[in-house]
């Protein structure tokens, strides 16, 4: 097996190459529009570092979000292109599940990810990480901080790049807030391991069936024109 994984759903681009022997190489960099345009070249560099050709790839994996609409669309398109061209499986994994995996073995992990920050929203989800891959308890959805108490299932670790912002507005909720920046990066190495688990479980990884987790943000109110 030689699996290439990519996630561009957050402000980070993270890519990794995983073989039967384990992790071959992983690359992580801050993502901007210039970096998005360079994603294919970055993936080629990773393959060159590992002395692997694209013809040797046997599977791919892509982070599905939630996250940046533009970054997510570009990353998914790149990985679908590789999978279709090579006629190999493409496994999609929720980026929130990848993030949850980094929290260790815990029965309750809350994710608060930046999504629609212009309107104050955050992407909220919950996972049980005592199993692998993590078991989804609450599917990702957009919430306002005021909605969180109704969704709270009890004391649990809270991670994600929106965790400090949202939890700071809700002092009445008791949770173990973790602001470690490492827990805000959906590492491609973990993405690759989850994808490998699915592949071994018989998931065909149909590239045509892959869809990103796009959480619609309510439109901003339009300003009324002032008569001059």
N, CA, C and O of each residue as an XYZ file, in Angstrom:
912
protein
N       0.840     -1.201      0.000
C       0.000      0.000      0.000
C       0.873      1.247      0.000
O       1.903      1.299      0.672
N       0.449      2.250     -0.760
C       1.105      3.559     -0.755
C      -0.016      4.585     -0.880
O      -0.584      4.764     -1.957
N      -0.328      5.251      0.217
C      -1.489      6.143      0.282
C      -1.045      7.588      0.464
O      -0.238      7.889      1.343
N      -1.569      8.473     -0.359
C      -1.299      9.908     -0.286
C      -2.517     10.606      0.309
O      -3.639     10.412     -0.159
N      -2.293     11.425      1.351
C      -3.394     12.103      2.045
C      -3.173     13.617      2.029
O      -2.043     14.098      2.106
N      -4.287     14.355      1.926
C      -4.221     15.817      1.881
C      -5.427     16.416      2.588
O      -6.555     15.960      2.400
N      -5.184     17.444      3.406
C      -6.269     18.215      4.013
C      -5.976     19.695      3.847
O      -4.911     20.177      4.232
N      -6.942     20.417      3.265
C      -6.805     21.866      3.078
C      -8.051     22.584      3.608
O      -8.411     23.653      3.116
N      -8.702     21.996      4.608
C      -9.961     22.553      5.098
C      -9.776     23.694      6.091
O     -10.716     24.443      6.356
N      -8.557     23.834      6.647
C      -8.298     24.886      7.633
C      -7.265     25.845      7.055
O      -7.012     25.846      5.850
N      -6.674     26.655      7.916
C      -5.635     27.572      7.447
C      -4.304     26.858      7.241
O      -3.292     27.492      6.940
N      -4.308     25.539      7.403
C      -3.109     24.736      7.191
C      -3.297     23.803      6.004
O      -4.380     23.260      5.784
N      -2.219     23.627      5.244
C      -2.161     22.553      4.268
C      -1.332     21.446      4.907
O      -0.186     21.680      5.291
N      -1.886     20.259      5.025
C      -1.144     19.144      5.593
C      -1.279     17.949      4.667
O      -2.385     17.570      4.280
N      -0.153     17.363      4.317
C      -0.111     16.242      3.380
C       0.814     15.166      3.930
O       1.782     15.467      4.628
N       0.517     13.925      3.618
C       1.338     12.823      4.128
C       1.306     11.653      3.164
O       0.378     11.495      2.371
N       2.347     10.837      3.257
C       2.458      9.613      2.470
C       2.629      8.461      3.453
O       3.531      8.473      4.290
N       1.753      7.468      3.339
C       1.757      6.328      4.258
C       1.919      5.043      3.468
O       1.235      4.832      2.467
N       2.835      4.174      3.922
C       3.046      2.877      3.287
C       2.696      1.768      4.278
O       2.299      2.041      5.411
N       2.845      0.528      3.846
C       2.593     -0.602      4.746
C       3.517     -0.565      5.959
O       3.175     -1.077      7.025
N       4.685      0.042      5.791
C       5.663      0.102      6.878
C       5.389      1.249      7.844
O       5.999      1.316      8.911
N       4.480      2.151      7.483
C       4.166      3.293      8.350
C       4.300      4.619      7.626
O       4.321      4.672      6.396
N       4.389      5.696      8.408
C       4.471      7.035      7.825
C       5.800      7.221      7.097
O       6.868      6.987      7.664
N       5.724      7.643      5.841
C       6.917      7.881      5.039
C       7.352      9.330      5.176
O       8.519      9.608      5.453
N       6.416     10.258      4.984
C       6.728     11.680      5.087
C       5.440     12.447      5.351
O       4.368     12.044      4.899
N       5.546     13.560      6.088
C       4.412     14.455      6.322
C       4.893     15.885      6.173
O       6.001     16.231      6.582
N       4.040     16.711      5.580
C       4.391     18.118      5.348
C       3.216     18.987      5.785
O       2.071     18.720      5.422
N       3.503     20.024      6.564
C       2.471     20.946      7.032
C       2.948     22.369      6.846
O       4.089     22.689      7.177
N       2.077     23.240      6.314
C       2.447     24.638      6.092
C       1.198     25.505      6.187
O       0.091     25.047      5.905
N       1.386     26.762      6.588
C       0.285     27.713      6.605
C      -0.244     27.896      5.192
O       0.522     27.957      4.231
N      -1.552     27.981      5.081
C      -2.203     27.998      3.781
C      -2.696     29.395      3.449
O      -3.338     30.047      4.272
N      -2.393     29.855      2.239
C      -2.969     31.083      1.710
C      -3.280     30.844      0.238
O      -3.087     29.737     -0.266
N      -3.759     31.873     -0.454
C      -4.137     31.672     -1.857
C      -2.955     31.218     -2.704
O      -3.116     30.398     -3.609
N      -1.781     31.742     -2.418
C      -0.598     31.328     -3.174
C      -0.292     29.863     -2.915
O       0.038     29.112     -3.834
N      -0.405     29.463     -1.652
C      -0.136     28.078     -1.296
C      -1.152     27.132     -1.932
O      -0.801     26.034     -2.364
N      -2.427     27.569     -1.989
C      -3.444     26.740     -2.625
C      -3.073     26.440     -4.075
O      -3.227     25.316     -4.552
N      -2.583     27.467     -4.765
C      -2.191     27.282     -6.153
C      -0.991     26.345     -6.282
O      -0.793     25.707     -7.316
N      -0.190     26.272     -5.208
C       1.011     25.445     -5.249
C       0.793     24.021     -4.734
O       1.731     23.224     -4.697
N      -0.440     23.700     -4.339
C      -0.707     22.382     -3.751
C      -0.239     21.217     -4.624
O       0.424     20.315     -4.112
N      -0.558     21.199     -5.926
C      -0.083     20.073     -6.746
C       1.437     19.942     -6.738
O       1.973     18.837     -6.662
N       2.131     21.092     -6.818
C       3.597     21.053     -6.807
C       4.125     20.559     -5.464
O       5.125     19.843     -5.412
N       3.449     20.945     -4.371
C       3.860     20.481     -3.042
C       3.713     18.967     -2.928
O       4.566     18.297     -2.346
N       2.641     18.439     -3.478
C       2.445     16.992     -3.440
C       3.518     16.275     -4.259
O       4.000     15.212     -3.869
N       3.883     16.863     -5.391
C       4.952     16.277     -6.207
C       6.263     16.269     -5.433
O       7.035     15.314     -5.520
N       6.518     17.343     -4.668
C       7.740     17.423     -3.863
C       7.770     16.332     -2.803
O       8.812     15.724     -2.557
N       6.612     16.084     -2.171
C       6.527     15.028     -1.165
C       6.852     13.671     -1.781
O       7.580     12.875     -1.188
N       6.318     13.409     -2.958
C       6.600     12.142     -3.633
C       8.087     12.024     -3.990
O       8.682     10.953     -3.874
N       8.671     13.142     -4.426
C      10.095     13.133     -4.767
C      10.946     12.869     -3.528
O      11.913     12.110     -3.588
N      10.585     13.497     -2.400
C      11.330     13.276     -1.158
C      11.302     11.810     -0.747
O      12.274     11.280     -0.209
N      10.177     11.171     -1.010
C      10.021      9.770     -0.625
C      10.506      8.811     -1.704
O      10.454      7.594     -1.525
N      10.980      9.359     -2.832
C      11.418      8.535     -3.968
C      10.291      7.617     -4.445
O      10.494      6.439     -4.739
N       9.086      8.212     -4.510
C       7.896      7.486     -4.946
C       7.300      8.206     -6.150
O       7.248      9.435     -6.166
N       6.859      7.475     -7.139
C       6.198      8.072     -8.293
C       4.686      7.979     -8.110
O       4.192      7.162     -7.333
N       3.960      8.827     -8.836
C       2.508      8.786     -8.740
C       1.958      7.440     -9.198
O       0.885      7.026     -8.759
N       2.689      6.750    -10.083
C       2.249      5.442    -10.561
C       2.284      4.384     -9.454
O       1.634      3.344     -9.566
N       3.043      4.649     -8.385
C       3.139      3.700     -7.280
C       2.042      3.892     -6.236
O       1.899      3.062     -5.338
N       1.267      4.971     -6.337
C       0.187      5.204     -5.380
C      -0.910      4.158     -5.573
O      -1.296      3.840     -6.698
N      -1.400      3.635     -4.462
C      -2.471      2.642     -4.533
C      -3.780      3.162     -3.933
O      -4.823      2.525     -4.082
N      -3.732      4.321     -3.252
C      -4.943      4.915     -2.672
C      -4.660      6.358     -2.290
O      -3.507      6.764     -2.144
N      -5.729      7.123     -2.131
C      -5.636      8.510     -1.687
C      -6.642      8.763     -0.567
O      -7.587      7.996     -0.379
N      -6.426      9.839      0.166
C      -7.358     10.236      1.210
C      -7.455     11.752      1.236
O      -6.472     12.450      0.987
N      -8.642     12.258      1.538
C      -8.865     13.702      1.557
C      -9.679     14.089      2.783
O     -10.620     13.393      3.166
N      -9.302     15.213      3.395
C     -10.080     15.759      4.499
C     -11.342     16.408      3.964
O     -11.276     17.181      3.009
N     -12.490     16.110      4.558
C     -13.785     16.581      4.058
C     -14.292     17.838      4.755
O     -15.356     18.345      4.399
N     -13.558     18.351      5.739
C     -14.043     19.504      6.471
C     -14.823     19.086      7.706
O     -14.721     17.939      8.140
N     -15.605     20.002      8.282
C     -15.924     21.344      7.790
C     -14.722     22.284      7.865
O     -13.733     22.013      8.546
N     -14.843     23.388      7.145
C     -13.765     24.365      7.123
C     -13.946     25.361      6.010
O     -15.066     25.674      5.606
N     -12.831     25.855      5.520
C     -12.827     26.865      4.467
C     -13.429     26.303      3.176
O     -12.992     25.262      2.686
N     -14.423     26.987      2.635
C     -15.081     26.523      1.415
C     -14.077     26.443      0.259
O     -13.994     25.424     -0.427
N     -13.323     27.513      0.050
C     -12.384     27.549     -1.074
C     -11.297     26.509     -0.910
O     -11.024     25.742     -1.833
N     -10.665     26.477      0.271
C      -9.593     25.523      0.498
C     -10.063     24.095      0.371
O      -9.376     23.255     -0.212
N     -11.221     23.820      0.909
C     -11.772     22.466      0.863
C     -12.054     22.034     -0.568
O     -11.711     20.919     -0.960
N     -12.673     22.907     -1.346
C     -13.007     22.576     -2.737
C     -11.748     22.276     -3.540
O     -11.714     21.322     -4.317
N     -10.713     23.091     -3.352
C      -9.484     22.898     -4.120
C      -8.805     21.591     -3.726
O      -8.375     20.829     -4.592
N      -8.707     21.328     -2.433
C      -8.066     20.108     -1.973
C      -8.780     18.862     -2.456
O      -8.140     17.909     -2.901
N     -10.101     18.861     -2.372
C     -10.876     17.705     -2.834
C     -10.723     17.505     -4.341
O     -10.601     16.376     -4.816
N     -10.729     18.602     -5.082
C     -10.589     18.500     -6.539
C      -9.241     17.901     -6.923
O      -9.156     17.083     -7.838
N      -8.190     18.312     -6.220
C      -6.853     17.776     -6.502
C      -6.816     16.276     -6.260
O      -6.315     15.522     -7.094
N      -7.346     15.838     -5.120
C      -7.281     14.415     -4.785
C      -8.210     13.580     -5.667
O      -7.887     12.439     -5.997
N      -9.360     14.140     -6.051
C     -10.218     13.422     -6.984
C      -9.536     13.279     -8.340
O      -9.646     12.242     -8.994
N      -8.835     14.323     -8.754
C      -8.120     14.257    -10.022
C      -7.070     13.163    -10.028
O      -6.937     12.424    -11.004
N      -6.320     13.058     -8.931
C      -5.294     12.012     -8.829
C      -5.939     10.629     -8.831
O      -5.480      9.720     -9.523
N      -7.001     10.481     -8.057
C      -7.665      9.168     -7.950
C      -8.261      8.731     -9.278
O      -8.133      7.570     -9.666
N      -8.915      9.658     -9.980
C      -9.501      9.315    -11.281
C      -8.410      8.986    -12.299
O      -8.532      8.030    -13.065
N      -7.338      9.792    -12.298
C      -6.269      9.576    -13.268
C      -5.565      8.241    -13.053
O      -5.216      7.555    -14.013
N      -5.356      7.873    -11.780
C      -4.651      6.636    -11.460
C      -5.610      5.459    -11.317
O      -5.179      4.309    -11.229
N      -6.936      5.754    -11.293
C      -7.958      4.714    -11.094
C      -7.712      3.951     -9.789
O      -7.660      2.722     -9.756
N      -7.563      4.740     -8.710
C      -7.323      4.178     -7.383
C      -8.375      4.728     -6.415
O      -9.008      5.740     -6.714
N      -8.574      4.080     -5.262
C      -9.584      4.547     -4.304
C      -9.238      5.917     -3.719
O      -8.069      6.277     -3.581
N     -10.283      6.667     -3.380
C     -10.144      7.927     -2.648
C     -11.071      7.852     -1.444
O     -12.286      7.726     -1.597
N     -10.507      7.928     -0.267
C     -11.274      7.848      0.973
C     -11.421      9.248      1.572
O     -10.427      9.931      1.818
N     -12.660      9.667      1.802
C     -12.924     10.950      2.425
C     -13.144     10.769      3.917
O     -13.880      9.879      4.342
N     -12.499     11.624      4.713
C     -12.601     11.553      6.167
C     -12.901     12.951      6.699
O     -12.249     13.919      6.308
N     -13.885     13.058      7.587
C     -14.196     14.356      8.188
C     -12.968     14.895      8.909
O     -12.359     14.197      9.720
N     -12.608     16.134      8.611
C     -11.458     16.753      9.270
C     -11.679     16.845     10.772
O     -10.727     16.788     11.551
N     -12.944     16.989     11.179
C     -13.261     17.039     12.607
C     -12.910     15.717     13.291
O     -12.464     15.719     14.438
N     -13.105     14.596     12.606
C     -12.742     13.293     13.162
C     -11.233     13.163     13.300
O     -10.738     12.580     14.265
N     -10.507     13.708     12.334
C      -9.045     13.695     12.393
C      -8.567     14.509     13.591
O      -7.682     14.073     14.327
N      -9.150     15.689     13.788
C      -8.791     16.528     14.931
C      -9.100     15.821     16.244
O      -8.290     15.848     17.170
N     -10.263     15.192     16.328
C     -10.655     14.507     17.557
C      -9.661     13.416     17.922
O      -9.392     13.188     19.101
N      -9.117     12.743     16.920
C      -8.172     11.656     17.172
C      -6.952     12.129     17.951
O      -6.366     11.372     18.725
N      -6.570     13.401     17.737
C      -5.378     13.934     18.389
C      -5.581     14.183     19.879
O      -4.616     14.431     20.602
N      -6.829     14.118     20.345
C      -7.119     14.406     21.752
C      -6.845     13.221     22.659
O      -6.963     13.349     23.878
N      -6.485     12.075     22.106
C      -6.249     10.888     22.915
C      -7.531     10.107     23.148
O      -8.585     10.464     22.621
N      -7.444      9.052     23.929
C      -8.600      8.184     24.169
C      -9.503      8.786     25.234
O      -9.215      8.698     26.428
N     -10.601      9.401     24.793
C     -11.553     10.061     25.686
C     -12.965      9.732     25.232
O     -13.230      9.655     24.032
N     -13.880      9.537     26.187
C     -15.262      9.206     25.810
C     -16.016     10.382     25.214
O     -17.033     10.186     24.548
N     -15.535     11.609     25.443
C     -16.251     12.775     24.933
C     -15.268     13.879     24.565
O     -14.579     14.433     25.421
N     -15.221     14.183     23.274
C     -14.379     15.261     22.757
C     -15.271     16.208     21.969
O     -15.934     15.794     21.017
N     -15.288     17.467     22.359
C     -16.052     18.485     21.637
C     -15.128     19.231     20.687
O     -14.002     19.578     21.042
N     -15.616     19.473     19.475
C     -14.881     20.243     18.478
C     -15.585     21.563     18.231
O     -16.787     21.590     17.971
N     -14.845     22.658     18.311
C     -15.357     23.981     17.944
C     -14.376     24.559     16.934
O     -13.271     24.975     17.282
N     -14.808     24.576     15.663
C     -13.940     25.007     14.573
C     -14.477     26.296     13.961
O     -15.686     26.508     13.860
N     -13.540     27.146     13.559
C     -13.948     28.402     12.933
C     -14.609     28.120     11.591
O     -14.035     27.461     10.723
N     -15.821     28.629     11.439
C     -16.558     28.488     10.187
C     -17.679     29.514     10.211
O     -18.568     29.445     11.060
N     -17.643     30.447      9.301
C     -18.641     31.505      9.322
C     -18.408     32.500     10.453
O     -19.355     32.982     11.074
N     -17.148     32.799     10.711
C     -16.847     33.679     11.851
C     -17.404     35.078     11.643
O     -17.657     35.788     12.615
N     -17.600     35.482     10.409
C     -18.163     36.816     10.163
C     -19.487     37.006     10.879
O     -19.833     38.117     11.281
N     -20.217     35.926     11.034
C     -21.514     36.009     11.700
C     -21.459     35.462     13.127
O     -22.494     35.336     13.782
N     -20.252     35.134     13.616
C     -20.106     34.634     14.976
C     -20.309     33.144     15.118
O     -20.200     32.615     16.224
N     -20.602     32.445     14.025
C     -20.847     31.011     14.087
C     -19.547     30.220     14.262
O     -18.453     30.711     13.982
N     -19.704     28.993     14.732
C     -18.608     28.022     14.792
C     -19.176     26.661     14.412
O     -20.365     26.401     14.595
N     -18.322     25.798     13.884
C     -18.734     24.428     13.573
C     -18.571     23.591     14.835
O     -17.487     23.519     15.414
N     -19.670     22.959     15.253
C     -19.671     22.178     16.493
C     -19.902     20.706     16.176
O     -20.751     20.371     15.350
N     -19.144     19.826     16.832
C     -19.332     18.387     16.697
C     -18.793     17.708     17.946
O     -18.123     18.343     18.761
N     -19.082     16.424     18.100
C     -18.628     15.685     19.273
C     -18.268     14.261     18.877
O     -18.912     13.670     18.010
N     -17.232     13.706     19.518
C     -16.732     12.375     19.179
C     -16.362     11.585     20.428
O     -16.038     12.146     21.475
N     -16.420     10.269     20.282
C     -15.882      9.330     21.255
C     -14.586      8.797     20.659
O     -14.607      8.129     19.626
N     -13.447      9.090     21.309
C     -12.162      8.674     20.752
C     -11.573      7.468     21.482
O     -10.383      7.181     21.346
N     -12.399      6.762     22.255
C     -11.921      5.525     22.878
C     -11.864      4.385     21.862
O     -11.318      3.316     22.134
N     -12.443      4.639     20.681
C     -12.375      3.678     19.579
C     -11.664      4.349     18.412
O     -11.561      5.575     18.367
N     -11.175      3.553     17.470
C     -10.529      4.098     16.280
C     -11.108      3.411     15.048
O     -11.170      2.183     14.978
N     -11.534      4.227     14.069
C     -11.601      5.680     14.052
C     -12.596      6.220     15.088
O     -13.453      5.474     15.561
N     -12.493      7.500     15.442
C     -13.403      8.073     16.427
C     -14.867      7.895     16.015
O     -15.213      7.976     14.836
N     -15.717      7.649     17.017
C     -17.143      7.487     16.751
C     -17.838      8.836     16.871
O     -17.743      9.506     17.899
N     -18.538      9.224     15.811
C     -19.225     10.507     15.799
C     -20.447     10.467     16.720
O     -21.330      9.627     16.549
N     -20.494     11.369     17.690
C     -21.634     11.481     18.597
C     -22.605     12.559     18.138
O     -23.821     12.387     18.228
N     -22.069     13.660     17.652
C     -22.873     14.751     17.099
C     -22.222     15.197     15.801
O     -21.053     15.583     15.794
N     -22.964     15.147     14.705
C     -22.423     15.528     13.407
C     -22.120     17.024     13.363
O     -22.808     17.808     14.016
N     -21.093     17.434     12.597
C     -20.759     18.856     12.504
C     -21.945     19.704     12.054
O     -22.652     19.351     11.110
N     -22.152     20.824     12.741
C     -23.197     21.773     12.377
C     -22.776     23.157     12.826
O     -21.981     23.305     13.754
N     -23.309     24.164     12.168
C     -23.016     25.545     12.548
C     -23.881     25.948     13.735
O     -25.085     25.694     13.752
N     -23.259     26.576     14.724
C     -24.015     27.070     15.872
C     -23.538     28.470     16.246
O     -22.418     28.870     15.926
N     -24.401     29.193     16.922
C     -24.003     30.400     17.632
C     -23.630     29.976     19.047
O     -24.188     29.000     19.547
N     -22.703     30.674     19.716
C     -22.326     30.282     21.076
C     -23.515     30.093     22.011
O     -23.475     29.218     22.876
N     -24.567     30.886     21.859
C     -25.723     30.788     22.756
C     -26.444     29.446     22.630
O     -27.179     29.057     23.537
N     -26.241     28.724     21.504
C     -26.888     27.433     21.299
C     -26.155     26.288     21.989
O     -26.722     25.209     22.157
N     -24.906     26.503     22.389
C     -24.087     25.421     22.898
C     -24.649     24.752     24.157
O     -24.604     23.525     24.247
N     -25.178     25.502     25.133
C     -25.707     24.817     26.328
C     -26.758     23.755     26.020
O     -26.837     22.754     26.733
N     -27.561     23.943     24.985
C     -28.585     22.958     24.635
C     -27.981     21.689     24.041
O     -28.606     20.629     24.077
N     -26.769     21.789     23.496
C     -26.120     20.651     22.858
C     -25.147     19.939     23.788
O     -24.668     18.848     23.479
N     -24.862     20.556     24.916
C     -23.847     20.045     25.836
C     -24.307     18.735     26.459
O     -25.398     18.667     27.026
N     -23.485     17.693     26.359
C     -23.842     16.381     26.903
C     -23.127     16.073     28.214
O     -23.321     15.003     28.791
N     -22.324     16.980     28.675
C     -21.597     16.738     29.908
C     -20.153     17.157     29.791
O     -19.699     17.621     28.745
N     -19.448     16.985     30.875
C     -18.051     17.399     30.942
C     -17.212     16.631     29.928
O     -17.275     15.403     29.871
N     -16.438     17.338     29.142
C     -15.575     16.700     28.155
C     -14.496     17.659     27.720
O     -14.587     18.860     27.974
N     -13.466     17.137     27.060
C     -12.399     17.990     26.571
C     -12.917     18.793     25.373
O     -13.694     18.280     24.569
N     -12.484     20.050     25.259
C     -12.924     20.939     24.182
C     -11.689     21.395     23.405
O     -10.765     21.971     23.980
N     -11.678     21.137     22.101
C     -10.546     21.514     21.259
C     -11.037     22.227     20.005
O     -12.238     22.293     19.741
N     -10.086     22.761     19.236
C     -10.423     23.421     17.979
C     -10.028     24.883     17.983
O      -9.850     25.487     19.040
N      -9.890     25.457     16.775
C      -9.418     26.829     16.679
C     -10.455     27.860     17.109
O     -10.124     29.038     17.241
N     -11.706     27.445     17.331
C     -12.732     28.366     17.832
C     -13.058     28.101     19.299
O     -13.929     28.759     19.867
N     -12.362     27.136     19.920
C     -12.703     26.718     21.279
C     -12.577     27.862     22.285
O     -13.502     28.109     23.058
N     -11.452     28.555     22.281
C     -11.235     29.616     23.262
C     -12.242     30.747     23.077
O     -12.763     31.290     24.051
N     -12.514     31.099     21.812
C     -13.455     32.198     21.550
C     -14.849     31.870     22.048
O     -15.477     32.687     22.722
N     -15.339     30.679     21.723
C     -16.707     30.312     22.078
C     -16.844     30.032     23.574
O     -17.789     30.504     24.208
N     -15.921     29.277     24.135
C     -16.027     28.921     25.549
C     -15.854     30.135     26.451
O     -16.376     30.171     27.565
N     -15.118     31.128     25.962
C     -14.955     32.354     26.739
C     -16.253     33.122     26.925
O     -16.378     33.941     27.835
N     -17.217     32.850     26.053
C     -18.511     33.514     26.134
C     -19.497     32.744     27.003
O     -20.604     33.216     27.264
N     -19.086     31.541     27.458
C     -20.005     30.662     28.189
C     -19.363     30.170     29.487
O     -19.072     28.981     29.614
N     -19.142     31.055     30.443
C     -18.480     30.638     31.695
C     -19.294     29.633     32.498
O     -18.752     28.956     33.372
N     -20.611     29.524     32.210
C     -21.447     28.609     32.983
C     -21.237     27.146     32.606
O     -21.653     26.251     33.342
N     -20.595     26.895     31.465
C     -20.356     25.517     31.021
C     -19.001     25.056     31.538
O     -17.987     25.728     31.350
N     -18.999     23.902     32.192
C     -17.758     23.337     32.695
C     -17.200     22.362     31.666
O     -17.838     21.364     31.331
N     -16.036     22.654     31.182
C     -15.388     21.782     30.215
C     -13.889     21.947     30.337
O     -13.407     22.962     30.840
N     -13.161     20.963     29.882
C     -11.708     21.012     29.905
C     -11.234     21.614     28.586
O     -11.061     20.908     27.593
N     -11.026     22.923     28.591
C     -10.659     23.646     27.372
C      -9.173     23.445     27.075
O      -8.321     23.672     27.934
N      -8.880     23.017     25.856
C      -7.499     22.821     25.431
C      -7.214     23.733     24.245
O      -7.840     23.614     23.192
N      -6.268     24.640     24.426
C      -5.952     25.606     23.366
C      -4.628     25.287     22.680
O      -4.072     26.141     21.989
N      -4.116     24.072     22.860
C      -2.890     23.646     22.197
C      -3.073     23.796     20.685
O      -3.949     23.153     20.107
N      -2.254     24.640     20.035
C      -2.427     24.845     18.581
C      -2.294     23.567     17.776
O      -2.835     23.485     16.673
N      -1.597     22.575     18.286
C      -1.449     21.301     17.579
C      -2.795     20.608     17.401
O      -2.981     19.835     16.461
N      -3.744     20.890     18.317
C      -5.053     20.252     18.243
C      -6.015     21.017     17.337
O      -7.216     20.749     17.332
N      -5.484     21.968     16.572
C      -6.290     22.698     15.591
C      -5.838     22.399     14.162
O      -6.303     23.028     13.211
N      -4.932     21.436     14.021
C      -4.416     21.050     12.706
C      -4.824     19.608     12.413
O      -4.365     18.696     13.101
N      -5.671     19.380     11.415
C      -6.065     18.002     11.065
C      -4.926     17.300     10.329
O      -4.864     17.321      9.100
N      -4.037     16.686     11.082
C      -2.818     16.113     10.525
C      -3.107     15.047      9.467
O      -3.928     14.149      9.658
N      -2.403     15.183      8.351
C      -2.614     14.251      7.238
C      -2.178     12.840      7.598
O      -2.710     11.873      7.052
N      -1.215     12.706      8.512
C      -0.785     11.363      8.910
C      -1.935     10.616      9.586
O      -2.141      9.428      9.338
N      -2.689     11.326     10.446
C      -3.849     10.711     11.091
C      -4.945     10.440     10.075
O      -5.589      9.392     10.111
N      -5.157     11.389      9.166
C      -6.121     11.204      8.075
C      -5.798      9.936      7.296
O      -6.695      9.161      6.965
N      -4.519      9.725      7.005
C      -4.096      8.549      6.244
C      -4.357      7.261      7.019
O      -4.738      6.248      6.432
N      -4.154      7.295      8.330
C      -4.372      6.087      9.142
C      -5.861      5.723      9.202
O      -6.224      4.548      9.143
N      -6.710      6.739      9.320
C      -8.154      6.474      9.325
C      -8.588      5.915      7.974
O      -9.376      4.972      7.906
N      -8.065      6.506      6.901
C      -8.402      6.020      5.555
C      -7.935      4.580      5.364
O      -8.641      3.774      4.757
N      -6.750      4.254      5.878
C      -6.229      2.890      5.767
C      -7.122      1.905      6.510
O      -7.373      0.796      6.039
N      -7.600      2.329      7.685
C      -8.518      1.480      8.459
C      -9.773      1.179      7.646
O     -10.253      0.046      7.635
N     -10.303      2.193      6.967
C     -11.508      1.993      6.155
C     -11.231      1.096      4.960
O     -12.049      0.250      4.599
N     -10.072      1.291      4.355
C      -9.687      0.465      3.218
C      -9.603     -0.998      3.639
O     -10.114     -1.880      2.948
N      -8.956     -1.252      4.774
C      -8.830     -2.622      5.277
C     -10.184     -3.216      5.663
O     -10.357     -4.435      5.671
N     -11.156     -2.328      5.987
C     -12.495     -2.799      6.362
C     -13.381     -3.039      5.136
O     -14.536     -3.443      5.271
N     -12.832     -2.786      3.936
C     -13.579     -3.072      2.718
C     -14.241     -1.889      2.057
O     -15.003     -2.071      1.108
N     -13.974     -0.654      2.535
C     -14.541      0.538      1.902
C     -13.935      0.691      0.511
O     -12.713      0.763      0.390
N     -14.764      0.744     -0.560
C     -14.210      0.828     -1.916
C     -13.557      2.159     -2.234
O     -12.721      2.233     -3.135
N     -13.926      3.231     -1.503
C     -13.312      4.537     -1.741
C     -13.603      5.089     -3.128
O     -12.680      5.403     -3.879
N     -14.870      5.207     -3.467
C     -15.270      5.698     -4.790
C     -15.014      7.205     -4.888
O     -15.641      7.971     -4.158
N     -14.111      7.652     -5.771
C     -13.812      9.097     -5.890
C     -15.032      9.926     -6.272
O     -15.151     11.082     -5.866
N     -15.942      9.336     -7.054
C     -17.124     10.080     -7.502
C     -18.108     10.330     -6.367
O     -18.962     11.209     -6.470
N     -17.997      9.568     -5.290
C     -18.948      9.693     -4.180
C     -18.476     10.655     -3.104
O     -19.208     10.919     -2.150
N     -17.264     11.186     -3.240
C     -16.701     12.064     -2.212
C     -17.369     13.433     -2.248
O     -17.459     14.062     -3.302
N     -17.836     13.887     -1.087
C     -18.437     15.214     -0.965
C     -17.921     15.895      0.297
O     -17.815     15.268      1.351
N     -17.605     17.167      0.184
C     -17.133     17.920      1.333
C     -18.266     18.237      2.295
O     -19.440     18.221      1.925
N     -17.892     18.527      3.543
C     -18.862     18.930      4.547
C     -18.920     20.451      4.523
O     -18.144     21.126      5.201
N     -19.844     20.978      3.737
C     -19.994     22.422      3.583
C     -21.132     22.898      4.478
O     -22.291     22.542      4.268
N     -20.793     23.696      5.464
C     -21.800     24.222      6.385
C     -22.157     25.633      5.947
O     -21.332     26.545      6.022
N     -23.386     25.806      5.491
C     -23.813     27.107      4.958
C     -23.881     28.135      6.075
O     -24.419     27.861      7.148
N     -23.339     29.311      5.823
C     -23.399     30.420      6.764
C     -24.510     31.366      6.343
O     -24.563     31.750      5.175
N     -25.401     31.758      7.249
C     -26.445     32.718      6.891
C     -25.835     33.990      6.313
O     -24.797     34.443      6.794
N     -26.455     34.570      5.297
C     -25.886     35.764      4.675
C     -25.879     36.941      5.631
O     -26.743     37.072      6.498
N     -24.887     37.788      5.453
C     -24.826     39.001      6.252
C     -25.964     39.935      5.854
O     -26.336     39.968      4.681
N     -26.526     40.695      6.792
C     -27.597     41.623      6.447
C     -27.092     42.695      5.493
O     -25.981     43.205      5.637
N     -27.927     43.022      4.522
C     -27.555     44.022      3.543
C     -27.770     45.434      4.102
O     -28.771     45.710      4.764
N     -26.832     46.294      3.827
C     -26.988     47.678      4.260
C     -27.994     48.409      3.378
O     -27.967     48.274      2.155
N     -28.849     49.156      3.978
C     -29.807     49.927      3.203
C     -29.148     51.193      2.649
O     -28.366     51.868      3.318
N     -29.499     51.476      1.403
C     -28.955     52.672      0.782
C     -29.547     53.912      1.464
O     -30.737     53.967      1.775
N     -28.687     54.890      1.681
C     -29.115     56.142      2.315
C     -29.298     57.190      1.240
O     -28.381     57.481      0.471
N     -30.493     57.753      1.194
C     -30.762     58.764      0.178
C     -29.886     59.986      0.407
O     -29.749     60.472      1.530
N     -29.303     60.469     -0.670
C     -28.407     61.605     -0.522
C     -29.127     62.935     -0.750
O     -28.507     63.995     -0.662
